[in-house]
Amino acid sequence: MPVAATKAKKRVPAVPETALKGKKAAIEARAKRLRLSVLRRRKERQKRMAVFKKAEKYQLQYESMAKSELQKARQAKKHGNFYAKVAFVVRIRGINGLHPKPRKILQLFRMRQINNGVFVKLNKATINMLRIIEPYIMWGYPDLKSVRSLLYKRGFGRLTASEFP
């Protein structure tokens, strides 16, 4: 067969080559997007599971603390003692525009200045008082180490109007 005859038999493709390349690139891009979305969903699921596990851990920790508090109170009652819960309260705001009721409660707690701190035995009355003055204070339950360090650094006693360390 002559060379001219073979050239004549070559057909022109039905779809242009650029269109085929574009189609192939679109298919590859779609596959890549799909892979990335699967990976992203997997990471989000793991992150969500981690958040739930952490929340569950905090919940269990809170429940165990509540149980131990209840058990300590019951044990103290059983042995004829009492279980006193103590809070450390620090004043964080001044007196500008202070309503008379919170001002009086702050005076009762001996917190006349900013950054004054006192130990308070918690009962129903003191907890209600703390709720009233909550915008002006920060409070929490101290552990033994912080109580000891506060007393060593800042604690003092009074004997007939004179203070001693």
Contacts in CASP RR format, 6 or more apart in sequence:
PFRMAT RR
TARGET T0000
AUTHOR 0000-0000-0000
METHOD contacts of the structure
MODEL  1
MPVAATKAKKRVPAVPETALKGKKAAIEARAKRLRLSVLRRRKERQKRMA
VFKKAEKYQLQYESMAKSELQKARQAKKHGNFYAKVAFVVRIRGINGLHP
KPRKILQLFRMRQINNGVFVKLNKATINMLRIIEPYIMWGYPDLKSVRSL
LYKRGFGRLTASEFP
69 85 0 8 1.000
72 83 0 8 1.000
73 83 0 8 1.000
75 83 0 8 1.000
76 82 0 8 1.000
76 83 0 8 1.000
77 83 0 8 1.000
84 121 0 8 1.000
84 122 0 8 1.000
85 121 0 8 1.000
85 122 0 8 1.000
85 141 0 8 1.000
86 119 0 8 1.000
86 120 0 8 1.000
86 121 0 8 1.000
86 122 0 8 1.000
86 141 0 8 1.000
86 142 0 8 1.000
86 147 0 8 1.000
87 119 0 8 1.000
87 120 0 8 1.000
87 122 0 8 1.000
87 126 0 8 1.000
87 130 0 8 1.000
87 139 0 8 1.000
87 140 0 8 1.000
87 141 0 8 1.000
87 142 0 8 1.000
88 117 0 8 1.000
88 118 0 8 1.000
88 119 0 8 1.000
88 120 0 8 1.000
88 139 0 8 1.000
88 140 0 8 1.000
88 141 0 8 1.000
88 142 0 8 1.000
88 146 0 8 1.000
88 147 0 8 1.000
88 150 0 8 1.000
89 109 0 8 1.000
89 111 0 8 1.000
89 117 0 8 1.000
89 118 0 8 1.000
89 119 0 8 1.000
89 120 0 8 1.000
89 130 0 8 1.000
89 137 0 8 1.000
89 138 0 8 1.000
89 139 0 8 1.000
89 140 0 8 1.000
90 111 0 8 1.000
90 115 0 8 1.000
90 116 0 8 1.000
90 117 0 8 1.000
90 137 0 8 1.000
90 138 0 8 1.000
90 139 0 8 1.000
91 106 0 8 1.000
91 111 0 8 1.000
91 113 0 8 1.000
91 114 0 8 1.000
91 115 0 8 1.000
91 116 0 8 1.000
91 117 0 8 1.000
91 136 0 8 1.000
91 137 0 8 1.000
92 114 0 8 1.000
92 115 0 8 1.000
92 136 0 8 1.000
92 137 0 8 1.000
92 138 0 8 1.000
93 114 0 8 1.000
93 135 0 8 1.000
93 136 0 8 1.000
93 137 0 8 1.000
94 114 0 8 1.000
94 136 0 8 1.000
95 103 0 8 1.000
98 106 0 8 1.000
98 136 0 8 1.000
101 132 0 8 1.000
102 132 0 8 1.000
102 133 0 8 1.000
102 135 0 8 1.000
102 136 0 8 1.000
105 129 0 8 1.000
105 132 0 8 1.000
105 133 0 8 1.000
106 112 0 8 1.000
106 133 0 8 1.000
106 136 0 8 1.000
106 137 0 8 1.000
108 129 0 8 1.000
109 118 0 8 1.000
109 120 0 8 1.000
109 129 0 8 1.000
109 133 0 8 1.000
110 116 0 8 1.000
110 118 0 8 1.000
111 117 0 8 1.000
111 118 0 8 1.000
111 137 0 8 1.000
119 142 0 8 1.000
119 147 0 8 1.000
120 126 0 8 1.000
120 130 0 8 1.000
120 139 0 8 1.000
130 137 0 8 1.000
130 139 0 8 1.000
142 150 0 8 1.000
155 165 0 8 1.000
156 163 0 8 1.000
156 164 0 8 1.000
156 165 0 8 1.000
157 163 0 8 1.000
157 164 0 8 1.000
157 165 0 8 1.000
158 164 0 8 1.000
END
